[in-house]
Amino acid sequence: MFENIRNFADLKKAYHKAARENHPDMGGDSETMKRINNDFERAAKRIEREGERFDSEQRATENGKTTETASDLRDFAEILNKLFGLDGLDIELCGSWLWIGGNTYAHREALKAAGCKWSKGKQRWYWHKGDYVRKGKRRYDMDEIRAMHGSETIRGSAPKHLTA
C-alpha cells in the first residue's frame, strides 16, 4: 500500500488518510486496518533502511524543522488508533500536533491515559511526540497555529474558518 512513498512526511499523510477511511470506528473493518498497520510498519522500516536513519534521541533538522523518525510515526499511528475508538471527538492535525475537541469531557480519563494533555487557553486536548519547550512568551490562538502550520481535519467537523 505504501510502496512508492520515500519519506516519513508523505508516509504519515498517507497513513492517516488510509486510517480515516478504513478504521473500524469510522465504518471500515478490522482486517483492513490490520493490513494498513502492517504495511505502515514495513514502509517505515524500509524508509529508515533507505537513508532516513536517525538516532531515537537525536533528530535531524531540515530548514530549521525537526524531521520525524520511524518511532515518531509509530507513536502517531498508535495515538490515532486510540482516538478513533472514542466517539464524539474532533481531531485536527496542525503540523506535528494533534488537537482534540468535541465531546472530550466524557473521554477525559482515556485521553490522559493516551498521553494527551489539556490546554486551558485553547479549551482543547493536544498530543505531541516528546516534550514541548516554549521558545517565547507569545501565546498563539488556534487560528494562528493553523495559519503557521496548516490544518487538516482527521475526524469530526472542520475548523470554523475552513467551512465558511
N, CA, C and O atoms as a DFTB+ gen file, in Angstrom:
656 C
 N C O
     1  1       0.810      -1.194       0.000
     2  2       0.000       0.000       0.000
     3  2       0.859       1.266       0.000
     4  3       0.503       2.242      -0.659
     5  1       1.978       1.269       0.723
     6  2       2.831       2.453       0.845
     7  2       4.156       2.278       0.103
     8  3       5.147       2.918       0.454
     9  1       4.184       1.417      -0.922
    10  2       5.437       1.063      -1.588
    11  2       6.145       2.236      -2.253
    12  3       7.375       2.288      -2.252
    13  1       5.399       3.176      -2.818
    14  2       6.002       4.275      -3.579
    15  2       6.375       5.474      -2.715
    16  3       6.875       6.471      -3.236
    17  1       6.150       5.401      -1.438
    18  2       6.427       6.521      -0.544
    19  2       7.884       6.449      -0.099
    20  3       8.365       5.389       0.303
    21  1       8.592       7.593      -0.173
    22  2      10.031       7.614       0.081
    23  2      10.456       8.436       1.290
    24  3      11.647       8.486       1.597
    25  1       9.506       9.094       2.001
    26  2       9.897       9.856       3.193
    27  2       8.805       9.771       4.251
    28  3       7.658       9.425       3.970
    29  1       9.200      10.098       5.471
    30  2       8.297       9.957       6.607
    31  2       7.105      10.898       6.538
    32  3       6.006      10.522       6.945
    33  1       7.292      12.109       6.035
    34  2       6.189      13.078       5.973
    35  2       5.076      12.555       5.064
    36  3       3.900      12.616       5.424
    37  1       5.443      12.044       3.895
    38  2       4.434      11.508       2.978
    39  2       3.796      10.238       3.539
    40  3       2.603      10.005       3.347
    41  1       4.585       9.422       4.229
    42  2       4.054       8.207       4.840
    43  2       3.018       8.555       5.906
    44  3       1.972       7.912       5.997
    45  1       3.310       9.560       6.700
    46  2       2.380       9.989       7.752
    47  2       1.050      10.435       7.141
    48  3      -0.016      10.060       7.629
    49  1       1.114      11.236       6.074
    50  2      -0.112      11.716       5.419
    51  2      -0.904      10.555       4.837
    52  3      -2.122      10.481       5.001
    53  1      -0.211       9.650       4.158
    54  2      -0.891       8.517       3.538
    55  2      -1.510       7.608       4.605
    56  3      -2.613       7.093       4.419
    57  1      -0.803       7.414       5.715
    58  2      -1.322       6.558       6.772
    59  2      -2.596       7.139       7.373
    60  3      -3.590       6.427       7.517
    61  1      -2.578       8.414       7.722
    62  2      -3.780       8.907       8.396
    63  2      -4.953       9.038       7.440
    64  3      -6.102       9.005       7.880
    65  1      -4.700       9.188       6.138
    66  2      -5.787       9.147       5.161
    67  2      -6.381       7.737       5.105
    68  3      -7.600       7.571       5.129
    69  1      -5.518       6.732       5.032
    70  2      -5.996       5.343       4.990
    71  2      -6.701       4.962       6.291
    72  3      -7.722       4.274       6.264
    73  1      -6.165       5.404       7.422
    74  2      -6.790       5.098       8.713
    75  2      -8.153       5.762       8.825
    76  3      -9.105       5.162       9.324
    77  1      -8.244       6.989       8.364
    78  2      -9.518       7.709       8.426
    79  2     -10.583       6.984       7.599
    80  3     -11.751       6.951       7.987
    81  1     -10.194       6.412       6.477
    82  2     -11.156       5.755       5.593
    83  2     -11.467       4.318       6.007
    84  3     -12.536       3.807       5.673
    85  1     -10.550       3.646       6.732
    86  2     -10.704       2.217       6.970
    87  2     -10.765       1.776       8.419
    88  3     -10.950       0.587       8.681
    89  1     -10.618       2.681       9.365
    90  2     -10.645       2.295      10.773
    91  2     -12.035       1.754      11.117
    92  3     -13.036       2.306      10.661
    93  1     -12.113       0.685      11.912
    94  2     -13.417       0.109      12.263
    95  2     -14.382       1.117      12.887
    96  3     -15.591       1.014      12.677
    97  1     -13.886       2.071      13.635
    98  2     -14.761       3.060      14.260
    99  2     -15.224       4.128      13.279
   100  3     -16.059       4.972      13.607
   101  1     -14.667       4.078      12.066
   102  2     -15.048       5.039      11.034
   103  2     -15.796       4.338       9.893
   104  3     -15.951       4.906       8.813
   105  1     -16.252       3.119      10.129
   106  2     -17.023       2.392       9.133
   107  2     -16.232       1.340       8.375
   108  3     -16.795       0.649       7.526
   109  1     -14.944       1.198       8.657
   110  2     -14.118       0.188       7.997
   111  2     -14.153      -1.119       8.762
   112  3     -14.971      -1.300       9.664
   113  1     -13.261      -2.031       8.398
   114  2     -13.218      -3.303       9.120
   115  2     -11.831      -3.525       9.712
   116  3     -10.842      -2.956       9.248
   117  1     -11.778      -4.357      10.739
   118  2     -10.534      -4.538      11.497
   119  2      -9.459      -5.256      10.683
   120  3      -8.275      -4.984      10.883
   121  1      -9.822      -6.153       9.783
   122  2      -8.821      -6.857       8.970
   123  2      -8.100      -5.885       8.037
   124  3      -6.881      -5.954       7.885
   125  1      -8.849      -4.990       7.420
   126  2      -8.236      -3.989       6.542
   127  2      -7.311      -3.086       7.346
   128  3      -6.218      -2.747       6.891
   129  1      -7.747      -2.697       8.544
   130  2      -6.923      -1.824       9.384
   131  2      -5.650      -2.538       9.815
   132  3      -4.594      -1.910       9.887
   133  1      -5.722      -3.820      10.099
   134  2      -4.514      -4.587      10.453
   135  2      -3.531      -4.601       9.291
   136  3      -2.327      -4.441       9.490
   137  1      -4.049      -4.795       8.058
   138  2      -3.181      -4.774       6.874
   139  2      -2.533      -3.403       6.699
   140  3      -1.350      -3.307       6.373
   141  1      -3.310      -2.348       6.915
   142  2      -2.774      -0.988       6.798
   143  2      -1.668      -0.777       7.819
   144  3      -0.616      -0.231       7.485
   145  1      -1.890      -1.205       9.070
   146  2      -0.875      -1.051      10.112
   147  2       0.389      -1.841       9.781
   148  3       1.498      -1.347       9.986
   149  1       0.233      -3.060       9.273
   150  2       1.399      -3.871       8.891
   151  2       2.155      -3.240       7.723
   152  3       3.384      -3.184       7.732
   153  1       1.413      -2.767       6.718
   154  2       2.060      -2.095       5.581
   155  2       2.794      -0.838       6.038
   156  3       3.882      -0.526       5.554
   157  1       2.179      -0.124       6.978
   158  2       2.798       1.084       7.521
   159  2       4.129       0.759       8.204
   160  3       5.130       1.440       7.984
   161  1       4.128      -0.284       9.033
   162  2       5.357      -0.695       9.737
   163  2       6.457      -1.068       8.742
   164  3       7.606      -0.654       8.893
   165  1       6.093      -1.856       7.723
   166  2       7.084      -2.240       6.716
   167  2       7.625      -1.026       5.967
   168  3       8.827      -0.937       5.716
   169  1       6.751      -0.099       5.611
   170  2       7.185       1.094       4.890
   171  2       8.104       1.961       5.756
   172  3       9.098       2.495       5.266
   173  1       7.771       2.100       7.042
   174  2       8.616       2.898       7.945
   175  2      10.002       2.281       8.063
   176  3      11.005       2.996       8.051
   177  1      10.064       0.958       8.176
   178  2      11.365       0.279       8.261
   179  2      12.139       0.420       6.960
   180  3      13.354       0.619       6.977
   181  1      11.437       0.315       5.821
   182  2      12.097       0.447       4.524
   183  2      12.677       1.855       4.342
   184  3      13.809       2.007       3.884
   185  1      11.905       2.873       4.699
   186  2      12.375       4.257       4.569
   187  2      13.589       4.478       5.461
   188  3      14.542       5.152       5.069
   189  1      13.552       3.912       6.656
   190  2      14.685       4.031       7.564
   191  2      15.933       3.379       6.964
   192  3      17.026       3.942       7.018
   193  1      15.756       2.193       6.395
   194  2      16.887       1.499       5.762
   195  2      17.434       2.270       4.568
   196  3      18.640       2.263       4.320
   197  1      16.554       2.931       3.832
   198  2      16.959       3.609       2.601
   199  2      17.628       4.960       2.832
   200  3      17.987       5.635       1.868
   201  1      17.799       5.359       4.053
   202  2      18.559       6.573       4.251
   203  2      18.064       7.550       5.275
   204  3      18.830       8.425       5.680
   205  1      16.830       7.461       5.721
   206  2      16.365       8.388       6.739
   207  2      16.588       7.762       8.104
   208  3      15.639       7.503       8.845
   209  1      17.863       7.520       8.433
   210  2      18.205       6.894       9.715
   211  2      18.559       7.963      10.727
   212  3      19.406       8.822      10.482
   213  1      17.895       7.894      11.868
   214  2      18.162       8.850      12.930
   215  2      18.185       8.112      14.258
   216  3      17.415       7.174      14.470
   217  1      19.044       8.525      15.124
   218  2      19.040       8.011      16.482
   219  2      17.720       8.404      17.126
   220  3      17.232       9.509      16.888
   221  1      17.127       7.528      17.938
   222  2      15.818       7.818      18.511
   223  2      15.836       9.038      19.425
   224  3      14.797       9.664      19.632
   225  1      16.975       9.380      19.964
   226  2      17.068      10.535      20.842
   227  2      17.506      11.795      20.097
   228  3      17.352      12.904      20.608
   229  1      18.038      11.631      18.918
   230  2      18.587      12.760      18.191
   231  2      17.900      12.850      16.844
   232  3      17.887      11.876      16.092
   233  1      17.332      13.994      16.527
   234  2      16.601      14.165      15.285
   235  2      17.350      15.129      14.379
   236  3      17.942      16.109      14.832
   237  1      17.308      14.830      13.103
   238  2      17.931      15.719      12.126
   239  2      16.992      16.896      11.865
   240  3      15.782      16.796      12.070
   241  1      17.549      17.980      11.422
   242  2      16.713      19.128      11.083
   243  2      16.928      19.502       9.625
   244  3      18.038      19.419       9.100
   245  1      15.844      19.915       8.987
   246  2      15.885      20.396       7.619
   247  2      15.247      21.773       7.618
   248  3      14.093      21.921       8.019
   249  1      15.972      22.765       7.178
   250  2      15.458      24.134       7.119
   251  2      14.856      24.580       8.454
   252  3      13.840      25.274       8.486
   253  1      15.484      24.180       9.534
   254  2      15.023      24.598      10.854
   255  2      13.864      23.786      11.403
   256  3      13.411      24.050      12.516
   257  1      13.368      22.800      10.652
   258  2      12.253      21.974      11.123
   259  2      12.767      20.606      11.524
   260  3      13.680      20.064      10.901
   261  1      12.175      20.056      12.566
   262  2      12.560      18.728      13.033
   263  2      12.008      17.670      12.092
   264  3      10.840      17.729      11.708
   265  1      12.823      16.721      11.725
   266  2      12.410      15.619      10.880
   267  2      11.958      14.464      11.761
   268  3      12.606      14.144      12.757
   269  1      10.857      13.847      11.394
   270  2      10.317      12.766      12.204
   271  2      11.060      11.459      11.952
   272  3      11.586      11.216      10.866
   273  1      11.085      10.637      12.976
   274  2      11.712       9.327      12.871
   275  2      10.625       8.264      12.720
   276  3       9.439       8.553      12.879
   277  1      11.036       7.039      12.412
   278  2      10.075       5.934      12.308
   279  2       9.362       5.727      13.645
   280  3       8.172       5.416      13.670
   281  1      10.074       5.896      14.740
   282  2       9.473       5.754      16.068
   283  2       8.372       6.799      16.278
   284  3       7.320       6.495      16.839
   285  1       8.622       8.032      15.823
   286  2       7.607       9.080      15.929
   287  2       6.350       8.685      15.162
   288  3       5.233       8.885      15.638
   289  1       6.543       8.123      13.970
   290  2       5.398       7.729      13.155
   291  2       4.618       6.590      13.792
   292  3       3.389       6.567      13.720
   293  1       5.308       5.655      14.406
   294  2       4.610       4.562      15.097
   295  2       3.784       5.113      16.257
   296  3       2.655       4.675      16.479
   297  1       4.342       6.071      16.994
   298  2       3.597       6.694      18.092
   299  2       2.378       7.447      17.562
   300  3       1.308       7.416      18.171
   301  1       2.546       8.122      16.426
   302  2       1.441       8.848      15.798
   303  2       0.323       7.878      15.409
   304  3      -0.849       8.146      15.670
   305  1       0.681       6.758      14.788
   306  2      -0.315       5.759      14.392
   307  2      -1.016       5.178      15.618
   308  3      -2.225       4.952      15.593
   309  1      -0.269       4.940      16.677
   310  2      -0.838       4.378      17.897
   311  2      -1.845       5.336      18.538
   312  3      -2.924       4.911      18.951
   313  1      -1.505       6.610      18.625
   314  2      -2.433       7.573      19.244
   315  2      -3.678       7.749      18.384
   316  3      -4.779       7.873      18.920
   317  1      -3.527       7.762      17.060
   318  2      -4.708       7.870      16.197
   319  2      -5.637       6.682      16.398
   320  3      -6.853       6.859      16.469
   321  1      -5.093       5.484      16.489
   322  2      -5.927       4.304      16.710
   323  2      -6.674       4.408      18.034
   324  3      -7.837       4.011      18.115
   325  1      -6.030       4.932      19.068
   326  2      -6.714       5.105      20.360
   327  2      -7.821       6.146      20.250
   328  3      -8.917       5.943      20.772
   329  1      -7.541       7.263      19.573
   330  2      -8.526       8.340      19.481
   331  2      -9.718       7.955      18.617
   332  3     -10.844       8.360      18.903
   333  1      -9.483       7.172      17.557
   334  2     -10.592       6.755      16.707
   335  2     -11.573       5.872      17.469
   336  3     -12.728       5.745      17.062
   337  1     -11.140       5.269      18.551
   338  2     -12.018       4.428      19.358
   339  2     -12.932       5.214      20.285
   340  3     -13.781       4.625      20.954
   341  1     -12.776       6.536      20.338
   342  2     -13.576       7.372      21.229
   343  2     -14.588       8.176      20.413
   344  3     -14.205       8.904      19.497
   345  1     -15.863       8.049      20.736
   346  2     -16.921       8.721      19.980
   347  2     -17.011      10.203      20.311
   348  3     -16.742      10.619      21.438
   349  1     -17.390      10.990      19.319
   350  2     -17.702      12.393      19.529
   351  2     -16.520      13.332      19.549
   352  3     -16.669      14.496      19.923
   353  1     -15.342      12.860      19.155
   354  2     -14.161      13.728      19.163
   355  2     -13.925      14.346      17.787
   356  3     -14.152      13.708      16.759
   357  1     -13.470      15.585      17.785
   358  2     -12.999      16.244      16.572
   359  2     -11.479      16.244      16.663
   360  3     -10.917      16.788      17.613
   361  1     -10.807      15.642      15.687
   362  2      -9.353      15.517      15.706
   363  2      -8.782      16.320      14.553
   364  3      -9.182      16.146      13.402
   365  1      -7.846      17.198      14.871
   366  2      -7.254      18.081      13.876
   367  2      -5.737      17.962      13.952
   368  3      -5.158      17.984      15.038
   369  1      -5.104      17.837      12.802
   370  2      -3.654      17.778      12.708
   371  2      -3.146      19.151      12.298
   372  3      -3.497      19.662      11.235
   373  1      -2.314      19.747      13.151
   374  2      -1.667      21.039      12.863
   375  2      -0.168      20.821      13.024
   376  3       0.326      20.686      14.143
   377  1       0.552      20.786      11.915
   378  2       1.970      20.467      11.986
   379  2       2.124      19.048      12.495
   380  3       1.555      18.122      11.916
   381  1       2.881      18.856      13.566
   382  2       3.041      17.519      14.141
   383  2       2.217      17.360      15.423
   384  3       2.437      16.422      16.189
   385  1       1.290      18.257      15.653
   386  2       0.441      18.222      16.843
   387  2      -0.956      17.755      16.478
   388  3      -1.472      18.088      15.411
   389  1      -1.563      16.986      17.364
   390  2      -2.971      16.641      17.251
   391  2      -3.734      17.475      18.270
   392  3      -3.375      17.512      19.447
   393  1      -4.779      18.138      17.816
   394  2      -5.652      18.913      18.692
   395  2      -6.990      18.206      18.717
   396  3      -7.545      17.874      17.669
   397  1      -7.511      17.974      19.919
   398  2      -8.713      17.178      20.084
   399  2      -9.791      18.016      20.759
   400  3      -9.611      18.505      21.874
   401  1     -10.910      18.172      20.067
   402  2     -12.045      18.916      20.600
   403  2     -13.281      18.036      20.542
   404  3     -13.189      16.812      20.458
   405  1     -14.434      18.680      20.590
   406  2     -15.689      17.929      20.549
   407  2     -16.099      17.495      21.937
   408  3     -15.874      18.214      22.911
   409  1     -16.702      16.322      22.034
   410  2     -17.190      15.797      23.308
   411  2     -16.048      15.116      24.067
   412  3     -16.009      13.889      24.165
   413  1     -15.126      15.909      24.601
   414  2     -13.948      15.350      25.264
   415  2     -14.183      15.036      26.736
   416  3     -13.490      14.189      27.300
   417  1     -15.142      15.698      27.364
   418  2     -15.335      15.521      28.805
   419  2     -15.608      14.060      29.151
   420  3     -15.094      13.544      30.143
   421  1     -16.411      13.406      28.336
   422  2     -16.750      12.007      28.596
   423  2     -15.535      11.089      28.463
   424  3     -15.527       9.984      29.005
   425  1     -14.521      11.541      27.752
   426  2     -13.346      10.709      27.476
   427  2     -12.075      11.224      28.146
   428  3     -10.978      10.804      27.777
   429  1     -12.194      12.112      29.109
   430  2     -11.003      12.767      29.670
   431  2     -10.007      11.777      30.267
   432  3      -8.800      11.971      30.123
   433  1     -10.475      10.728      30.928
   434  2      -9.554       9.750      31.522
   435  2      -8.832       8.961      30.434
   436  3      -7.636       8.690      30.546
   437  1      -9.559       8.595      29.384
   438  2      -8.930       7.869      28.265
   439  2      -7.922       8.763      27.543
   440  3      -6.876       8.284      27.104
   441  1      -8.222      10.040      27.417
   442  2      -7.292      10.978      26.772
   443  2      -6.014      11.124      27.598
   444  3      -4.912      11.142      27.051
   445  1      -6.170      11.229      28.916
   446  2      -4.993      11.302      29.795
   447  2      -4.158      10.036      29.666
   448  3      -2.934      10.099      29.551
   449  1      -4.823       8.894      29.685
   450  2      -4.115       7.613      29.592
   451  2      -3.379       7.461      28.265
   452  3      -2.355       6.781      28.194
   453  1      -3.899       8.094      27.213
   454  2      -3.271       8.021      25.887
   455  2      -2.101       8.994      25.751
   456  3      -1.399       8.984      24.740
   457  1      -1.891       9.834      26.768
   458  2      -0.771      10.772      26.722
   459  2      -1.152      12.163      26.260
   460  3      -0.276      12.994      26.019
   461  1      -2.439      12.432      26.130
   462  2      -2.903      13.761      25.725
   463  2      -2.895      14.691      26.936
   464  3      -3.006      14.247      28.079
   465  1      -2.764      15.975      26.666
   466  2      -2.759      16.978      27.730
   467  2      -3.808      18.036      27.423
   468  3      -4.148      18.267      26.262
   469  1      -4.313      18.670      28.460
   470  2      -5.347      19.689      28.333
   471  2      -4.714      21.065      28.195
   472  3      -3.811      21.421      28.953
   473  1      -5.189      21.834      27.230
   474  2      -4.768      23.219      27.068
   475  2      -5.913      24.106      27.530
   476  3      -6.929      24.231      26.846
   477  1      -5.742      24.715      28.688
   478  2      -6.786      25.566      29.254
   479  2      -7.079      26.752      28.341
   480  3      -8.238      27.112      28.136
   481  1      -6.026      27.357      27.794
   482  2      -6.201      28.531      26.948
   483  2      -6.937      28.239      25.653
   484  3      -7.668      29.094      25.153
   485  1      -6.758      27.053      25.104
   486  2      -7.386      26.710      23.836
   487  2      -8.634      25.857      24.025
   488  3      -9.358      25.588      23.066
   489  1      -8.886      25.429      25.268
   490  2     -10.048      24.613      25.597
   491  2     -10.123      23.360      24.730
   492  3     -11.186      22.976      24.243
   493  1      -8.949      22.731      24.554
   494  2      -8.829      21.501      23.778
   495  2      -7.757      20.630      24.398
   496  3      -6.910      21.098      25.159
   497  1      -7.812      19.356      24.057
   498  2      -6.738      18.438      24.395
   499  2      -5.741      18.468      23.250
   500  3      -6.102      18.790      22.117
   501  1      -4.494      18.135      23.537
   502  2      -3.499      18.052      22.474
   503  2      -2.568      16.876      22.729
   504  3      -2.427      16.398      23.854
   505  1      -1.934      16.422      21.643
   506  2      -0.915      15.383      21.726
   507  2       0.222      15.794      20.817
   508  3       0.012      16.230      19.685
   509  1       1.421      15.649      21.330
   510  2       2.637      15.942      20.576
   511  2       3.704      14.973      21.042
   512  3       3.835      14.726      22.241
   513  1       4.454      14.432      20.131
   514  2       5.528      13.499      20.482
   515  2       6.621      14.244      21.241
   516  3       7.104      15.280      20.785
   517  1       7.001      13.724      22.379
   518  2       8.094      14.313      23.150
   519  2       7.657      15.508      23.976
   520  3       6.481      15.869      24.017
   521  1       8.627      16.104      24.624
   522  2       8.360      17.268      25.458
   523  2       8.388      18.530      24.608
   524  3       9.179      18.651      23.672
   525  1       7.520      19.458      24.947
   526  2       7.458      20.733      24.243
   527  2       8.121      21.788      25.107
   528  3       7.836      21.894      26.300
   529  1       9.001      22.564      24.508
   530  2       9.658      23.663      25.209
   531  2       9.302      24.949      24.476
   532  3       9.653      25.124      23.309
   533  1       8.608      25.842      25.164
   534  2       8.261      27.125      24.549
   535  2       9.496      27.946      24.318
   536  3      10.403      27.964      25.150
   537  1       9.541      28.629      23.189
   538  2      10.711      29.425      22.841
   539  2      10.480      30.916      23.038
   540  3      11.404      31.712      22.874
   541  1       9.289      31.291      23.379
   542  2       8.989      32.702      23.589
   543  2       7.812      32.846      24.530
   544  3       7.251      31.855      24.998
   545  1       7.443      34.084      24.803
   546  2       6.337      34.332      25.728
   547  2       4.994      34.434      25.016
   548  3       3.942      34.354      25.650
   549  1       5.031      34.610      23.711
   550  2       3.796      34.793      22.948
   551  2       2.958      33.523      22.968
   552  3       3.480      32.419      22.813
   553  1       1.662      33.687      23.159
   554  2       0.719      32.571      23.107
   555  2      -0.106      32.723      21.825
   556  3      -0.604      33.807      21.521
   557  1      -0.238      31.651      21.100
   558  2      -0.952      31.674      19.829
   559  2      -2.327      31.049      19.983
   560  3      -2.491      30.056      20.693
   561  1      -3.325      31.642      19.308
   562  2      -4.642      31.009      19.318
   563  2      -4.688      29.982      18.190
   564  3      -3.759      29.897      17.388
   565  1      -5.756      29.209      18.128
   566  2      -5.836      28.118      17.169
   567  2      -5.792      28.606      15.720
   568  3      -5.189      27.946      14.874
   569  1      -6.411      29.736      15.419
   570  2      -6.363      30.247      14.044
   571  2      -4.931      30.607      13.638
   572  3      -4.538      30.379      12.494
   573  1      -4.155      31.163      14.560
   574  2      -2.751      31.482      14.261
   575  2      -1.931      30.207      14.072
   576  3      -1.077      30.143      13.188
   577  1      -2.184      29.208      14.891
   578  2      -1.483      27.924      14.762
   579  2      -1.810      27.284      13.421
   580  3      -0.923      26.774      12.737
   581  1      -3.089      27.312      13.046
   582  2      -3.494      26.757      11.750
   583  2      -2.809      27.489      10.600
   584  3      -2.363      26.865       9.637
   585  1      -2.728      28.806      10.703
   586  2      -2.100      29.593       9.639
   587  2      -0.603      29.291       9.524
   588  3      -0.068      29.248       8.416
   589  1       0.074      29.082      10.648
   590  2       1.516      28.818      10.635
   591  2       1.850      27.406      10.163
   592  3       2.795      27.219       9.396
   593  1       1.084      26.411      10.614
   594  2       1.464      25.018      10.409
   595  2       0.539      24.242       9.488
   596  3       0.796      23.077       9.186
   597  1      -0.527      24.874       9.042
   598  2      -1.504      24.152       8.246
   599  2      -2.433      23.368       9.153
   600  3      -2.149      23.174      10.335
   601  1      -3.529      22.927       8.597
   602  2      -4.521      22.224       9.387
   603  2      -5.218      21.198       8.513
   604  3      -5.573      21.467       7.365
   605  1      -5.405      20.026       9.078
   606  2      -6.159      19.000       8.375
   607  2      -7.042      18.300       9.392
   608  3      -6.567      17.804      10.413
   609  1      -8.337      18.266       9.096
   610  2      -9.268      17.576       9.969
   611  2      -9.153      16.089       9.702
   612  3      -9.332      15.637       8.571
   613  1      -8.855      15.334      10.738
   614  2      -8.725      13.888      10.600
   615  2     -10.073      13.231      10.865
   616  3     -10.452      12.263      10.205
   617  1     -10.781      13.770      11.833
   618  2     -12.109      13.240      12.143
   619  2     -12.901      14.338      12.820
   620  3     -12.369      15.079      13.646
   621  1     -14.176      14.443      12.469
   622  2     -15.033      15.437      13.098
   623  2     -15.304      16.587      12.168
   624  3     -15.140      16.471      10.954
   625  1     -15.717      17.693      12.736
   626  2     -16.062      18.852      11.925
   627  2     -14.821      19.670      11.623
   628  3     -13.883      19.725      12.417
   629  1     -14.834      20.301      10.469
   630  2     -13.709      21.151      10.074
   631  2     -13.701      22.405      10.943
   632  3     -14.752      22.819      11.433
   633  1     -12.531      23.016      11.144
   634  2     -12.472      24.265      11.900
   635  2     -13.415      25.308      11.268
   636  3     -13.622      25.305      10.054
   637  1     -13.968      26.173      12.077
   638  2     -14.963      27.134      11.616
   639  2     -14.496      27.955      10.424
   640  3     -15.261      28.167       9.483
   641  1     -13.247      28.421      10.448
   642  2     -12.786      29.284       9.356
   643  2     -12.576      28.510       8.058
   644  3     -12.466      29.127       6.998
   645  1     -12.516      27.175       8.106
   646  2     -12.335      26.389       6.892
   647  2     -13.671      25.991       6.261
   648  3     -13.709      25.609       5.091
   649  1     -14.759      26.076       7.015
   650  2     -16.043      25.630       6.496
   651  2     -16.826      26.747       5.839
   652  3     -17.786      26.474       5.118
   653  1     -16.453      27.981       6.060
   654  2     -17.225      29.111       5.515
   655  2     -17.061      29.247       4.025
   656  3     -17.644      30.146       3.419
